[in-house]
Amino acid sequence: MNEPRMARVSVRILEKEYQVACRPEERSELLDSAEYLNARMREIRDASSIVGLDRIAVMAALNMAHELLKLRAREQPEGDAETGQRIRQMRERVEAAIAQGRQVDL
C-alpha cells in the first residue's frame, strides 16, 4: 500500500514558527489557513487584554467555529439549534474564565 507523500511546511503564527506535514497538493490551502489564523489571532491580541498564546488561540478557534456554524446554518436553515446553543454557552464560559484569569473545564 502506498502512503501519500507528505511535505513539511513551515508556518509562522504570532511570531512563532511551526512545522506542519501535509500533502503537496494541500500546501497552498495550509498556508492560506495559517495566514487567516495568524490574522485572527493578531486581531484578538491587539483588541483585548487577553495574554497568553493558548488563550488567544482558544478565542480564535471559538470565533472561527462560530463563523463556520453560521455558514452552515445559512446552507441548512433547519440547522442544529442545540449545537449552536452549546457553542454559545462554551464561548461565554471561556470568555468569562479568561476575564477572570482562570482555567475552564469544557
C-alpha positions as CSV (number, residue, x, y, z in Angstrom):
1,M,0.0,0.0,0.0
2,N,1.4,3.4,-1.0
3,E,1.1,6.1,1.6
4,P,0.7,9.6,0.2
5,R,3.9,11.6,0.2
6,M,3.9,14.3,2.8
7,A,5.6,17.7,2.6
8,R,6.9,19.7,5.6
9,V,5.6,23.2,5.5
10,S,6.8,26.0,7.8
11,V,4.1,28.5,9.0
12,R,4.5,31.4,11.3
13,I,1.8,32.3,13.8
14,L,2.2,35.2,16.3
15,E,6.0,35.3,15.7
16,K,6.3,31.5,16.4
17,E,7.4,29.0,13.8
18,Y,5.5,25.7,13.3
19,Q,6.4,22.8,11.1
20,V,3.4,21.1,9.6
21,A,3.1,18.0,7.5
22,C,0.7,18.0,4.6
23,R,0.2,16.6,1.1
24,P,2.0,18.7,-1.5
25,E,-1.3,19.5,-3.2
26,E,-2.7,20.9,0.0
27,R,0.3,23.2,0.7
28,S,-1.4,26.4,-0.7
29,E,-4.5,25.8,1.4
30,L,-2.4,25.2,4.5
31,L,-0.5,28.5,4.0
32,D,-3.8,30.3,3.4
33,S,-5.3,28.8,6.6
34,A,-2.2,29.7,8.6
35,E,-2.3,33.3,7.3
36,Y,-6.0,33.5,8.2
37,L,-5.4,32.1,11.7
38,N,-2.5,34.4,12.3
39,A,-4.6,37.5,11.3
40,R,-7.4,36.5,13.6
41,M,-5.1,35.8,16.5
42,R,-3.4,39.2,16.0
43,E,-6.8,40.9,16.0
44,I,-7.7,39.3,19.3
45,R,-4.3,40.0,20.8
46,D,-4.4,43.7,19.7
47,A,-8.0,44.4,20.6
48,S,-8.2,42.9,24.0
49,S,-6.3,42.4,27.3
50,I,-6.0,38.6,26.6
51,V,-2.5,37.4,27.1
52,G,-1.0,34.0,26.5
53,L,-0.8,32.3,23.2
54,D,-3.0,29.4,24.3
55,R,-5.9,31.7,25.4
56,I,-5.6,33.8,22.2
57,A,-5.7,30.5,20.2
58,V,-8.8,29.3,22.0
59,M,-10.6,32.5,21.4
60,A,-9.6,32.5,17.7
61,A,-10.8,28.8,17.4
62,L,-14.1,29.7,19.0
63,N,-14.6,32.7,16.8
64,M,-13.8,30.6,13.7
65,A,-16.1,27.8,14.8
66,H,-18.8,30.3,15.3
67,E,-18.3,31.6,11.8
68,L,-18.4,28.1,10.4
69,L,-21.6,27.3,12.2
70,K,-23.2,30.5,10.9
71,L,-22.2,29.5,7.3
72,R,-23.6,26.0,7.8
73,A,-26.9,27.4,9.2
74,R,-27.2,29.6,6.1
75,E,-26.8,26.5,3.9
76,Q,-29.1,24.4,6.0
77,P,-31.7,26.7,7.6
78,E,-33.1,24.0,9.7
79,G,-29.5,23.6,11.2
80,D,-28.8,22.1,14.6
81,A,-30.0,24.8,17.1
82,E,-28.8,22.7,20.0
83,T,-25.2,22.7,18.7
84,G,-25.3,26.4,18.2
85,Q,-26.6,27.0,21.7
86,R,-23.9,24.7,23.1
87,I,-21.2,26.6,21.2
88,R,-22.5,29.9,22.5
89,Q,-22.5,28.6,26.1
90,M,-19.0,27.3,25.7
91,R,-17.8,30.6,24.3
92,E,-19.4,32.6,27.2
93,R,-17.7,30.3,29.7
94,V,-14.3,30.7,28.0
95,E,-14.6,34.4,27.8
96,A,-15.7,34.7,31.5
97,A,-12.8,32.4,32.5
98,I,-10.3,34.4,30.5
99,A,-11.6,37.7,32.0
100,Q,-11.1,36.2,35.5
101,G,-7.7,34.7,34.5
102,R,-8.5,31.1,35.4
103,Q,-8.6,27.7,33.7
104,V,-12.0,26.5,32.4
105,D,-13.3,22.9,32.0
106,L,-15.3,22.3,28.9
